[in-house]
Amino acid sequence: MHPSERIERSEPEVRTPPAAPTVVHRRPVPATARPYPPSALEPGLTRLVGRAIADFDLIAAGDRILVALSGGKDSYALLLLLEAMRRRAPVEFDLVAVHLDQAQPGHDPSPLSAWLSARGFEHRIVRENTYAIVKDTIVDGQTPCSMCARLRRAILYRLADELGCTKIALGHHRDDALETLLLNLFFAGKLAAMPARLHSDDGAHVVIRPLIYCAEDDLGEFARHHKVPVLPCHLCSSQPNAQRQQMKHLLRQLEVQHPDLRQSMLAALGNVQVSHLLVK
């Protein structure tokens, strides 16, 4: 099965948020328990995750992986699939789910925390008022996504150190990578997407994307099967005309006439002919 099969403008300076009190929850049930029903999509998705892990050396024996849990469907799917892999993997590794409460008005992480506790996941809820920083810094006409991402990443790096984690797993999938490719091509003047494995600039942290071969629609259906309590992001939902949404719409339009479009684009990301580009 092919791994992709379905189943700049300058920015203002960002202030680093100070550390805030956190809530830590330990795994209350045995690791051998399986507190959720199986999904018909799970075998195919775990195959794609396993292939990504093998292709890009994402997980090694003894890893303790911080799973960034935003409260969206993709991050829930990431946690469930990594847990399924952990139970059957030939090497031992641990997972700790981390949810960042960004102090958005009306945000309530309690359904997420209850879901994690009921399923025995070790997890940590961290409150950092990045919402205020974004609102104070972003000017009219700018989208907050880039600044939000950089603030979150800095906090995740700090928490990975505090928790003794060797890697940070993010829930970006195939379609995120393709949309990023188009965004960079159309608006940033560069050819770049999302790597499956990324080292931080200082080399101190490793970010992995185990869902890089997985289709967004499959992950959404998988998450709905498990009845995950999705937490909305009011900053993201307030940007209906953002460039990423335009790229998503463009891909859907093109896919009507070219059903294999996404598979071909994903294959292209691993088949780069530098000699045929204008690289000086």
N, C-alpha and C positions, 0 to 999 in steps of 0.2 A: 504493500500500500504506500502510495506516495505520501510524504509527510504533510503535504498541504491538503490532502483529501478531506472533504467536508465530513462527517459521521452524522528682517530682524531689525526689528528696530532695536536701538539701545534701550536698556531698561534701567529704572531708578535703582539706587542702592537698596539692598534688603537688609533689614536689621535682624540679627539672629535672635530668635525667641529665647527667653530664659527658661531654665528647667522648671517644671511644674510638678506638683504632687501626682503620683500615679497610683493606680489600683492594680494589684497583682492577684491573679487567680491561678491556682494550681490544678492539675488534672485530678479530678475526684474519683474517676472510675478507672478500672484496669485497662491497659492499652489493648488487650485482646478483645474488648467488647466492641460490638458494631451497632451503635445506637441509631442507625438510619437505614432505611430500606435500599436495596440495590436499584440501580437505574440501567435501562437498556443501553444508554449512551456510554456508561462507564467503561466497558471494555475498549471501545474505540478511542475514547479520550485518553485513557491511561496508556494505551499503545503509543499515541502521539506524544504524550508527556515523556514516556520512557525513551522514545527515539530522540527527543530533544535533549534529554539528560545525557544520553550516550553520545550524541553528535557533538555536543559542546562542553562535555565534562562538567555538568552543573552541580552534581552532588557526589560527595566522597564519604567514605567511612568516617564516622565520628563527627560529622557536621552537625551543628546546631543552627537551625535555619529560622530566622525571623520572617514570618509570613505577614506582609503588610495587608491588613484587612480594612479596606475603606468602608465596607458596608454595601458595596455594589455587587451585582451578580457575579462578575468575573473574579473578584477576590475570594468570594465564598467558594466558587468552583475550584479555584487554585488550592485553597486549604483542603477541601474534601478530596481532591485528586492526589495531592501530595500525601495525605493521610492514608489513602488507599495504597499508594506506592510504598509508603513506609512499612505498612503491615506485611507486605510480601517481598520487600527488597532483600537482596542477598547481603547487604551491608546495613549497619545500624546508623540511624541519624534521628535527630529530634526536631520537633517543630514547636514554635511558640508564636501564637497569633498576636499581633499588635494592632490596636485600633487607635487612631489619632482623632480625638475630639477637638476640632478646630474652633470651638466656641461660636459656631454659627447660630444665629437666633433660632430657637425652636428645635435645635438638634438634641436628640435623646438617644444615647447609645445603649440604654438598658435592654431593648429587645435583642440586640446583637450579643450583649454580655450573657443574657439568659440562655440564648441559643447555644453559645459556646460552652457554658457551664453544663447544660443538659447533655451535651455530647462529649464531655470529658476533655475538652481541649485546654491545655495550658494557655493562658492569655493574659494580656495586659492592656488596660485602658489608660490612655495618656491624654490629658487635657492641656492644650497649648493654644493661646489666643492668636493664632495666625490670621484669623478672619479680620481682626481689627487692623493688623499690619497691612493686609492686602487692601482693605477699604481705604486706609489712610494714604496709601502709596500710589495706587493705580489711578490714572487720570481718565477723563471721559474719552471713550473710543477705544481704550485698551481692554483686552480680555485678561482675566486674572489667572488663567490656567498655568502659564509659565512660571509666574511668581509663586503660586500655590505649590507647584511641583518642587521647586527649589527649596522652599521652606520645609515642606514635608520630608524631602530627602535628607536635609541637614539633621532634622530631628531623628529620623530613622537611623542614621549613622551613629548618633549619640546613644540611642537606645540599644543598638546592636552591641556596642561596647559594654554598656551597663549589664546586659543580659548574657554576655559571653557568647554571642552568636558569631559564627564564622561566615555566614552568608545572609543576604536579604533577598527574599523572593517577592517579585511584583507580579501582578495579574495581567500584564499586557499580553495580548493574543495576536494572532495572524493579522487580523483586520486593523488593529492599532498600528502594527508595523507598516502595512501598506499605506494607510492614511498619512503616516508620518513621512514616508517616502515621497508622496505627492506634495505634501506641505513644503518640504525642503526643496523639492524640485521647482515648484511654482513660485514660492514666496521667499525662499532664503538663498536661492542660487547655488545649491549644493546637492550632491547625491549622498544621502544618508537616511538610514531608517532607525530601527531599534535592534541592538545586538542582543543575542540570547544570554551572553555573559559579558559583564562590564566591570572593569576595575575603576574605583574612584580615582580622582586626579592624584591624590597623595598615596595611592596604592594600599591604603589601610582597609578598604572594604570591597567586597565582591557582591555585585547585584546580579541576580539570575532571573530569567523569564521562562519558566518551564512550559508556559502555554503558547509559546511562539508559533507552533504548528497548528494550533486549535482554532476553529472557526467561532466567531462571536455568537452566531445563532445557536450552535450546538451547546456552547457554555451557558447561554441563557436558558435553554430548555432544561439542561442538567440542573441548574440552580433552582429553577421553578419546581422541578420534580422533588427536590429536597425541602421545598417550602421555606426558603431562607428569608429572614426579615430584612428586606432591602431598605437601606437608609438613604434618602435623597440628599444630593448635594445642591444646595440652593444657589451657590455661585455658578456651578456648571449649568444648571437648568435655566439660568437667567441669560444664557448666551445662545439663543436659538439660531443666530446667523453667524456663529463663529466659523472660521475657515475650516476647522476639522469637520464640522457638520456638512459643509459644502463638499468636502472630499468624500465623505461617506455617501452623500447623495449621488455624486458623480460615479462612484464605483457601482452603485446599484443600477444606475441608468445603463452603463456600459455592459454590465453583466447580463442584461436582458438579451442583447445580441450576441454576447460572447460568454457563454456559461463557464468556461474554464479560465476566465480572466484572472481571478485571484490566485489560482494555482500557478499560472504562468508567471505572475508578478513575484510571488514568493520564491519560485525557483530562480528567478533572475537575481534575487538578492544574494544567492550563493553561487552565482555563475557570472562573476564580474570580469570583463575583459578590459583591463586597464589600458592596454595598448590601443584600444579603440575609443578612448576618451581624450579630452583635451587637457591632459595632465602635463604640466610643465616640469 
